[in-house]
Amino acid sequence: MITLALGPLRRRPASFVGLAVALFLAITTVTMFGLLFAADLTAGDAVQKADVGPGLMVIAGAFGEIAVLVAFFVVVNALGFALRQQHRELALLRTIAATPRQTRRLVRVQVVATTLVVAAPAWAVGTAAAGRFLAELQRRGMAAPGLRVPETFLPLLVALAAALAAALAVGLAASAVAARRISLIAPAAALTASATEHGRTGAPRLLAGVAALAGGAVLLRLAATRPVEQADKAGQAALLGSLVLLVAVALLGPLAARLLAAVSGAPVRLLAPRTGWLADANLRGYARRLSSAVVPVALLVGLSGTMSIMTSTAGNAPGTTATSVTSATDVWLRQSELALLVSFAAVSTVNTLVAVTAGRRREFAMLRLVGATSSQLLRMLTVEAVLTTVVGVLLGATVAGAASAAFSTAVTGSAAPTVPMAACGWIVAGAAALTVPVILVTGMRAVRGPAAERVGGGGG
């Protein structure tokens, strides 16, 4: 079973590199903030009584809450995609009478192996990041000079356990769904079904998506009703609400992506009748694959847009809000948090797009066998990349707009926030700069090689 489980990691490393990086980020983040909590807990009485602002634990909690949730969101998205890439292997196991229990064991081995590989470097980076962040807080007078990062393994072990628990829970649930789907049809038909997509989204996923939408709406309502003197709490509730709405986007992604692709693809079909039609058909026909590609883009745009608009809105708010929210230290904290969140989202975007595009080698080979040239395929990929960017930006902008409107209601009394057009323009440009080149570069590599060999090898 161990050999069988590790086989896909060797054959399709691109599908698991994203998961490895996501787990690395999650363990690093939990290690970093866990060590900061430990530093505050183990500090002496004289250090704890020092008057240096809200305290290290409060700062680490407010800063780390969203960062840890985003890190695990990236893990869930990466793991879900890695498992979807194994539907063909699950179908093959079905043909040799593998049981659902054996399938779950296979996924457990893969998750544990990937997590253990990245644990040691993640611990090292998380420990170094905790020391650097504490030093920056002390330099700005936000942490007592006597605080030190303790030499304890407990936060490191907690980070490993949390990453394993989250990844195993998601992995086992996803593998159970996949195994059930494949087991409902004849073994001979399972191989064909593994290469296609269902046209409908399952009821459990729809219900979970609706529940996430409702939860996000409740959080945004909570943010909007905060009094003006609690602007920081309103900001945290709005940012958390945006993350929950992005979870809803991930769950309902196939439906939303198919609808937005149809709307945005119409002018493309008119401007480029051949490649535009093929690109639009690919995106709408493979809505789950499109959803996997646009969710990280939406995460990048949604979180960075929310943070930028909230900071701009707070800066233009009158009275005590402006002084409490936009002091030099608060601005630095917000910029640091934004940089961390953008880094997570950017890594997730690159990893997912590389894996999605690289996994289409067999599809590209079949197109070449029916007469498509490499230049035609690259033009098709260019159109797909642009449409993927548009759909991701629209979804992310919708989330950012809702979250920032709730925050603006709390601090200004108006649902119309102050939108920094230049910053938002850079966010959109950054999303495009990540999405389009990554898809094209990976696509150029994927279309190389003998087409007949690619088709026979199943996409390698």
FENDA-V907855 format. One record per backbone hydrogen bond with DSSP energy under -0.5 kcal/mol. NH is the residue of the N-H (numbers start at 0). CO is the residue of the C=O. E is the energy in kcal/mol with one decimal. If there is no record, write none. Layout:
<<NH | CO | E> <NH | CO | E>>
//
This chain:
<<4 | 0 | -2.6> <5 | 1 | -2.3> <6 | 2 | -0.9> <7 | 3 | -0.6> <9 | 5 | -1.3> <9 | 6 | -0.7> <10 | 6 | -2.4> <11 | 7 | -2.7> <14 | 11 | -1.2> <15 | 11 | -0.7> <15 | 12 | -0.9> <16 | 12 | -2.0> <17 | 13 | -0.8> <19 | 15 | -2.6> <20 | 16 | -2.7> <21 | 17 | -2.3> <22 | 18 | -2.7> <23 | 19 | -2.3> <24 | 20 | -2.5> <25 | 21 | -2.3> <26 | 22 | -2.7> <27 | 23 | -2.5> <28 | 24 | -2.5> <29 | 25 | -2.4> <30 | 26 | -2.4> <31 | 27 | -2.5> <32 | 28 | -2.3> <33 | 29 | -2.2> <34 | 30 | -2.3> <35 | 31 | -1.5> <36 | 32 | -2.1> <37 | 33 | -2.3> <38 | 34 | -2.2> <39 | 35 | -1.7> <40 | 36 | -2.4> <41 | 37 | -2.3> <42 | 39 | -0.7> <47 | 43 | -2.3> <48 | 44 | -1.7> <49 | 46 | -1.1> <51 | 49 | -1.4> <54 | 51 | -0.5> <58 | 54 | -2.2> <59 | 55 | -3.1> <60 | 56 | -2.3> <61 | 57 | -2.7> <62 | 58 | -2.8> <63 | 59 | -2.8> <64 | 60 | -1.8> <65 | 61 | -0.6> <66 | 62 | -1.0> <67 | 63 | -3.0> <68 | 64 | -1.7> <69 | 65 | -2.8> <70 | 66 | -2.3> <71 | 67 | -2.2> <72 | 68 | -2.1> <73 | 69 | -2.3> <74 | 70 | -1.7> <75 | 71 | -2.6> <76 | 72 | -2.3> <77 | 73 | -2.5> <78 | 74 | -2.9> <79 | 75 | -2.5> <80 | 76 | -1.9> <81 | 77 | -2.3> <82 | 78 | -2.2> <83 | 79 | -1.9> <84 | 80 | -1.7> <85 | 82 | -1.5> <86 | 83 | -1.3> <89 | 85 | -2.5> <90 | 86 | -2.3> <91 | 87 | -2.2> <92 | 88 | -2.5> <93 | 89 | -2.0> <94 | 90 | -1.6> <95 | 91 | -0.8> <95 | 92 | -0.7> <96 | 93 | -1.6> <97 | 92 | -2.5> <102 | 98 | -1.9> <103 | 99 | -2.4> <104 | 100 | -2.0> <105 | 101 | -2.0> <106 | 102 | -2.0> <107 | 103 | -2.3> <108 | 104 | -2.3> <109 | 105 | -2.0> <110 | 106 | -2.6> <111 | 107 | -2.8> <112 | 108 | -2.5> <113 | 109 | -2.4> <114 | 110 | -2.5> <115 | 111 | -2.5> <116 | 112 | -1.8> <117 | 113 | -1.4> <118 | 114 | -1.0> <119 | 115 | -0.6> <121 | 117 | -2.0> <122 | 118 | -2.6> <123 | 119 | -2.1> <124 | 120 | -2.4> <125 | 121 | -2.7> <126 | 122 | -2.5> <127 | 123 | -2.1> <128 | 124 | -2.7> <129 | 125 | -2.1> <130 | 126 | -1.9> <131 | 127 | -2.2> <132 | 128 | -2.7> <133 | 129 | -2.3> <134 | 130 | -2.1> <135 | 131 | -2.1> <136 | 132 | -2.2> <137 | 133 | -2.4> <138 | 134 | -2.3> <139 | 135 | -1.4> <140 | 137 | -1.4> <141 | 136 | -3.2> <142 | 136 | -0.7> <146 | 143 | -1.6> <149 | 147 | -0.5> <151 | 149 | -1.3> <156 | 152 | -2.5> <157 | 153 | -2.5> <158 | 154 | -2.3> <159 | 155 | -2.0> <160 | 156 | -2.6> <161 | 157 | -2.7> <162 | 158 | -2.3> <163 | 159 | -2.5> <164 | 160 | -2.7> <165 | 161 | -2.5> <166 | 162 | -2.5> <167 | 163 | -2.8> <168 | 164 | -2.3> <169 | 165 | -2.3> <170 | 166 | -2.8> <171 | 167 | -2.8> <172 | 168 | -1.9> <173 | 169 | -2.7> <174 | 170 | -2.6> <175 | 171 | -2.1> <176 | 172 | -2.0> <177 | 173 | -2.4> <178 | 174 | -2.8> <179 | 175 | -2.3> <180 | 176 | -2.4> <181 | 177 | -2.3> <182 | 178 | -2.2> <183 | 179 | -1.0> <183 | 180 | -0.5> <184 | 181 | -1.2> <188 | 185 | -0.9> <189 | 185 | -1.0> <189 | 186 | -0.7> <190 | 186 | -0.7> <192 | 188 | -2.2> <193 | 189 | -2.0> <194 | 190 | -0.6> <194 | 191 | -1.1> <195 | 192 | -1.3> <205 | 201 | -2.3> <206 | 202 | -2.8> <207 | 203 | -2.4> <208 | 204 | -2.4> <209 | 205 | -2.5> <210 | 206 | -2.5> <211 | 207 | -2.3> <212 | 208 | -2.3> <213 | 209 | -2.4> <214 | 210 | -2.6> <215 | 211 | -2.8> <216 | 212 | -2.2> <217 | 213 | -2.2> <218 | 214 | -2.2> <219 | 215 | -2.4> <220 | 216 | -2.2> <221 | 217 | -2.3> <222 | 218 | -2.3> <223 | 219 | -2.4> <224 | 220 | -1.4> <225 | 222 | -1.1> <229 | 226 | -2.0> <230 | 227 | -0.9> <233 | 229 | -2.1> <234 | 230 | -2.5> <235 | 231 | -2.2> <236 | 232 | -2.4> <237 | 233 | -2.4> <238 | 234 | -2.5> <239 | 235 | -2.6> <240 | 236 | -2.4> <241 | 237 | -2.1> <242 | 238 | -1.7> <243 | 239 | -2.2> <244 | 240 | -2.4> <245 | 241 | -1.8> <246 | 242 | -1.7> <247 | 243 | -1.9> <248 | 244 | -2.0> <249 | 245 | -2.2> <250 | 246 | -2.2> <251 | 247 | -3.0> <254 | 251 | -0.5> <255 | 251 | -2.2> <256 | 252 | -3.8> <257 | 253 | -1.9> <258 | 254 | -2.0> <259 | 255 | -2.7> <260 | 256 | -2.6> <261 | 257 | -1.9> <262 | 258 | -1.9> <263 | 259 | -3.0> <264 | 260 | -2.0> <265 | 261 | -0.8> <265 | 262 | -0.5> <266 | 262 | -0.5> <267 | 263 | -0.7> <268 | 264 | -2.3> <269 | 265 | -1.3> <270 | 266 | -2.2> <271 | 267 | -2.9> <275 | 271 | -1.6> <276 | 271 | -0.7> <277 | 273 | -2.2> <278 | 274 | -2.7> <279 | 275 | -2.5> <280 | 276 | -2.4> <281 | 277 | -2.3> <282 | 278 | -2.3> <283 | 279 | -2.5> <284 | 280 | -2.5> <285 | 281 | -1.7> <286 | 283 | -0.5> <289 | 285 | -2.3> <290 | 286 | -2.8> <291 | 287 | -2.3> <292 | 288 | -1.5> <293 | 289 | -2.5> <294 | 290 | -2.1> <295 | 291 | -0.6> <296 | 292 | -0.7> <297 | 293 | -3.0> <298 | 294 | -2.5> <299 | 295 | -2.5> <300 | 296 | -2.7> <301 | 297 | -3.3> <302 | 298 | -2.3> <303 | 299 | -1.7> <304 | 300 | -2.3> <305 | 301 | -2.1> <306 | 302 | -2.5> <307 | 303 | -2.4> <308 | 304 | -2.6> <309 | 305 | -2.5> <310 | 306 | -2.3> <311 | 307 | -2.2> <312 | 308 | -2.7> <313 | 309 | -2.7> <314 | 310 | -2.0> <315 | 311 | -1.1> <316 | 313 | -1.0> <320 | 317 | -0.9> <321 | 318 | -0.6> <322 | 318 | -0.9> <323 | 319 | -2.3> <324 | 320 | -2.3> <325 | 321 | -1.4> <330 | 326 | -2.7> <331 | 327 | -2.1> <332 | 328 | -2.4> <333 | 329 | -2.6> <334 | 330 | -2.5> <335 | 331 | -2.6> <336 | 332 | -2.7> <337 | 333 | -2.7> <338 | 334 | -2.5> <339 | 335 | -2.2> <340 | 336 | -2.6> <341 | 337 | -2.8> <342 | 338 | -2.0> <343 | 339 | -2.2> <344 | 340 | -2.6> <345 | 341 | -2.8> <346 | 342 | -2.5> <347 | 343 | -2.5> <348 | 344 | -2.4> <349 | 345 | -2.6> <350 | 346 | -2.6> <351 | 347 | -2.4> <352 | 348 | -2.5> <353 | 349 | -2.4> <354 | 350 | -2.2> <355 | 351 | -3.0> <356 | 352 | -2.4> <357 | 353 | -2.6> <358 | 354 | -1.8> <359 | 356 | -1.6> <360 | 357 | -1.1> <363 | 359 | -2.6> <364 | 360 | -2.4> <365 | 361 | -2.2> <366 | 362 | -2.0> <367 | 363 | -2.1> <368 | 364 | -2.0> <369 | 365 | -1.2> <370 | 367 | -1.4> <371 | 366 | -2.5> <376 | 372 | -2.2> <377 | 373 | -2.2> <378 | 374 | -2.1> <379 | 375 | -2.3> <380 | 376 | -2.5> <381 | 377 | -2.2> <382 | 378 | -2.1> <383 | 379 | -2.4> <384 | 380 | -2.9> <385 | 381 | -2.1> <386 | 382 | -2.5> <387 | 383 | -2.9> <388 | 384 | -2.2> <389 | 385 | -2.5> <390 | 386 | -2.7> <391 | 387 | -2.5> <392 | 388 | -2.8> <393 | 389 | -2.5> <394 | 390 | -2.3> <395 | 391 | -2.6> <396 | 392 | -3.0> <397 | 393 | -1.9> <398 | 394 | -1.9> <399 | 395 | -2.7> <400 | 396 | -2.6> <401 | 397 | -2.0> <402 | 398 | -2.5> <403 | 399 | -2.6> <404 | 400 | -1.7> <405 | 401 | -1.7> <406 | 402 | -2.0> <407 | 403 | -2.6> <408 | 404 | -2.0> <409 | 405 | -1.4> <410 | 406 | -2.0> <411 | 407 | -2.6> <412 | 407 | -0.9> <412 | 408 | -0.8> <413 | 407 | -0.9> <416 | 414 | -0.9> <418 | 416 | -0.8> <419 | 417 | -0.6> <420 | 418 | -1.3> <423 | 419 | -2.7> <424 | 420 | -2.4> <425 | 421 | -2.1> <426 | 422 | -1.9> <427 | 423 | -2.3> <428 | 424 | -2.5> <429 | 425 | -2.6> <430 | 426 | -2.3> <431 | 427 | -2.4> <432 | 428 | -2.6> <433 | 429 | -1.6> <434 | 430 | -2.6> <435 | 431 | -2.0> <436 | 431 | -0.5> <437 | 433 | -1.1> <438 | 434 | -2.3> <439 | 435 | -2.3> <440 | 436 | -3.0> <441 | 437 | -2.3> <442 | 438 | -2.4> <443 | 439 | -2.5> <444 | 440 | -1.5> <445 | 441 | -2.0> <446 | 442 | -1.8> <447 | 444 | -0.7> <453 | 449 | -1.9> <454 | 450 | -2.3> <455 | 451 | -2.2> <456 | 452 | -1.8> <457 | 454 | -1.1> <458 | 453 | -1.6> <459 | 456 | -0.9>>
//
